[in-house]
Amino acid sequence: MDTKQEKRAVKWFWPWQDERLEAWLRTMSQQGWHLAAAGWPARYTFIQGQPADLVYRLDWQEASRKELPSYLQLFADAGLEHAGSHAGWQIFRRLAAAGPAPEIFTDVDSKAAKYDRMIFAAGGAFAAVLVVMVTLLYYQVDAVMGLFWILLGLAAIYYAIVMAGLSRRVRQLKRP
């Protein structure tokens, strides 16, 4: 019976740190730990295998169930295997070859557009959190409501940080 070892890791990356995540996943594969699943928040499952130099690339795309097969086929046609997805992130990989590693985004504008899509989604989530917070102003405050308010406040701060960090990343990309 062939049993493969499994390893779970929790490692936090902000949405604008996708290149760091790609590098970490590559290092894990070089050590023989290959991504089997990714989950939110910051949970990764690896299966042990032969060490391999796998290049990982990430795209943020919330494709509908109807659009997903053709979206994934585009990457398969380019030689990239779909390794997993979570929270809108699509994770692809392929064996490294001589020369530069393959890129999904080959120009600044398309890479910035990826971050702009994430800013738009984070802005929508931020607005929804604020609407719920304002709506809750009309209810009597008790311990449970106070805790709920704190959690909503933390969510609002998180989305504000995400939008600011992504905006900063877009500015860095477009800087001459």
Disulfide bonds with the S-S distance in Angstrom:
none
